[in-house]
Amino acid sequence: MVAFATTVVTALLVLAVACGGGDDDDPTATDTPGNGADPTDAPVQETDLEVGTLEGRLLYSKTELSAPAGEAFTIIYDNTDVGLPHNLSLYATEDAYKADEEAIAGSETLAGPITQEVDVPALDAGDYFFICLVHPTTMFGTLHVVE
């Protein structure tokens, strides 16, 4: 067990979602966190990556995340929306999702508040697509897997 634990680096990516009925903002606006700097330039987080919520929007609070290539990790998915179902599904590409291919990893679709662990196998470097299957037109993003 100790040998297994030392070979698997756990990158905790806390994904919290906020869901609501606010219609005063365009949910596809580009002012959401994560749309600025290129996350592939940043070092991979080896500890918790704290991600906040966006009140009144059907959006993940971060649309871009980073994880280490070649190492399994865990996404801690936190649905804080009382009574609203969400999930997180990870695909090789957006096209793989659209083709109804099997997800690489994912959480159950459950109403919040609930926190779930999503175990992700070691991935090759590249960009991967994550999405909420309940709200696919507004809740999606990119996981950058970096060397």
VEXDREN-2710 file (C-alpha; in Angstrom, 1 decimal):
% VEXDREN-2710
k/r/px/py/pz
1/MET/0.0/0.0/0.0
2/VAL/2.8/2.4/0.9
3/ALA/4.6/1.6/-2.4
4/PHE/1.4/2.2/-4.4
5/ALA/0.9/5.5/-2.5
6/THR/4.4/6.7/-3.3
7/THR/4.1/5.9/-7.0
8/VAL/0.8/7.7/-7.5
9/VAL/1.0/11.5/-7.2
10/THR/-2.3/12.9/-6.3
11/ALA/-3.0/16.3/-7.7
12/LEU/-6.1/17.6/-6.0
13/LEU/-8.1/19.8/-8.4
14/VAL/-11.1/21.1/-6.5
15/LEU/-13.9/21.8/-8.9
16/ALA/-16.7/23.7/-7.4
17/VAL/-19.7/24.6/-9.5
18/ALA/-22.2/27.3/-9.0
19/CYS/-25.6/27.1/-10.6
20/GLY/-28.4/29.5/-10.6
21/GLY/-31.1/31.4/-12.4
22/GLY/-29.4/34.7/-12.9
23/ASP/-29.8/36.0/-16.4
24/ASP/-28.1/39.3/-16.0
25/ASP/-24.8/38.0/-17.4
26/ASP/-24.1/36.0/-20.5
27/PRO/-23.0/32.5/-19.3
28/THR/-20.6/32.3/-22.2
29/ALA/-18.9/35.5/-21.4
30/THR/-15.1/35.4/-21.6
31/ASP/-14.6/37.2/-18.3
32/THR/-14.6/33.9/-16.4
33/PRO/-11.6/32.9/-14.4
34/GLY/-9.1/30.8/-16.2
35/ASN/-9.4/32.5/-19.6
36/GLY/-6.3/34.7/-19.1
37/ALA/-2.8/33.3/-18.8
38/ASP/-1.7/30.1/-20.6
39/PRO/-1.9/27.4/-17.9
40/THR/0.7/25.3/-19.7
41/ASP/3.3/28.0/-18.7
42/ALA/2.5/27.5/-15.0
43/PRO/4.1/24.8/-12.9
44/VAL/1.9/21.8/-12.2
45/GLN/0.2/22.0/-8.8
46/GLU/1.3/19.1/-6.5
47/THR/-1.0/20.2/-3.7
48/ASP/-4.5/21.4/-3.6
49/LEU/-5.6/23.7/-6.4
50/GLU/-8.4/25.8/-4.9
51/VAL/-11.1/26.7/-7.3
52/GLY/-14.0/29.0/-6.3
53/THR/-17.5/29.3/-7.5
54/LEU/-19.3/31.7/-9.8
55/GLU/-22.6/32.7/-8.2
56/GLY/-25.7/32.8/-10.4
57/ARG/-24.2/31.0/-13.4
58/LEU/-24.2/27.5/-14.9
59/LEU/-20.4/27.4/-15.1
60/TYR/-17.5/25.7/-13.6
61/SER/-15.4/28.3/-11.7
62/LYS/-12.3/27.4/-13.8
63/THR/-12.4/26.4/-17.4
64/GLU/-8.7/25.5/-17.6
65/LEU/-6.9/23.1/-15.2
66/SER/-3.4/21.5/-15.2
67/ALA/-2.2/18.1/-14.1
68/PRO/1.1/16.2/-14.5
69/ALA/1.7/13.9/-17.5
70/GLY/2.3/10.2/-16.8
71/GLU/1.0/10.2/-13.2
72/ALA/-2.4/9.2/-11.9
73/PHE/-4.2/11.9/-10.0
74/THR/-7.6/12.6/-8.3
75/ILE/-10.0/15.4/-9.0
76/ILE/-12.0/16.4/-6.0
77/TYR/-15.3/17.5/-7.5
78/ASP/-17.4/19.7/-5.2
79/ASN/-21.0/20.4/-6.2
80/THR/-22.2/23.0/-3.7
81/ASP/-25.5/23.6/-5.4
82/VAL/-28.3/22.5/-3.1
83/GLY/-30.7/20.2/-5.0
84/LEU/-29.1/20.8/-8.4
85/PRO/-27.5/17.8/-10.2
86/HIS/-24.1/18.1/-11.8
87/ASN/-21.2/15.9/-12.7
88/LEU/-17.8/16.0/-14.2
89/SER/-16.8/13.8/-17.1
90/LEU/-13.4/13.8/-18.7
91/TYR/-12.9/12.9/-22.4
92/ALA/-9.9/12.7/-24.7
93/THR/-11.3/15.5/-26.9
94/GLU/-14.6/17.4/-27.4
95/ASP/-15.1/15.4/-30.5
96/ALA/-14.8/12.2/-28.4
97/TYR/-17.6/13.5/-26.2
98/LYS/-19.7/14.4/-29.2
99/ALA/-19.2/11.0/-30.7
100/ASP/-20.5/9.5/-27.5
101/GLU/-17.2/7.7/-26.8
102/GLU/-16.6/6.4/-23.3
103/ALA/-15.3/8.9/-20.8
104/ILE/-11.7/8.5/-19.5
105/ALA/-13.1/9.2/-16.0
106/GLY/-16.1/10.9/-14.3
107/SER/-18.2/11.4/-11.3
108/GLU/-21.8/10.4/-10.8
109/THR/-24.6/12.8/-11.6
110/LEU/-25.8/13.8/-8.2
111/ALA/-27.6/16.8/-6.6
112/GLY/-25.6/18.9/-4.3
113/PRO/-24.2/19.6/-1.9
114/ILE/-21.8/16.7/-2.4
115/THR/-18.1/16.2/-2.9
116/GLN/-16.9/13.3/-5.1
117/GLU/-13.5/12.0/-6.0
118/VAL/-12.7/11.3/-9.6
119/ASP/-9.7/9.0/-10.0
120/VAL/-7.9/9.8/-13.3
121/PRO/-5.4/7.4/-14.7
122/ALA/-2.0/8.5/-15.9
123/LEU/-2.4/10.5/-19.1
124/ASP/-0.1/11.5/-21.9
125/ALA/0.7/15.2/-22.3
126/GLY/-1.9/17.1/-24.2
127/ASP/-5.3/18.8/-23.8
128/TYR/-8.4/16.9/-22.6
129/PHE/-12.0/18.0/-22.5
130/PHE/-14.2/18.0/-19.3
131/ILE/-17.9/18.6/-19.2
132/CYS/-21.0/18.5/-17.0
133/LEU/-23.4/16.1/-18.8
134/VAL/-26.4/17.9/-17.3
135/HIS/-25.4/21.3/-18.5
136/PRO/-23.2/20.7/-21.5
137/THR/-23.8/24.0/-23.3
138/THR/-22.3/26.1/-20.5
139/MET/-20.3/23.8/-18.2
140/PHE/-17.1/22.6/-19.9
141/GLY/-13.4/23.2/-19.9
142/THR/-9.9/22.0/-20.8
143/LEU/-7.5/19.9/-18.7
144/HIS/-4.0/20.6/-19.7
145/VAL/-1.7/17.6/-19.0
146/VAL/1.9/18.8/-19.0
147/GLU/5.3/17.3/-18.7
END
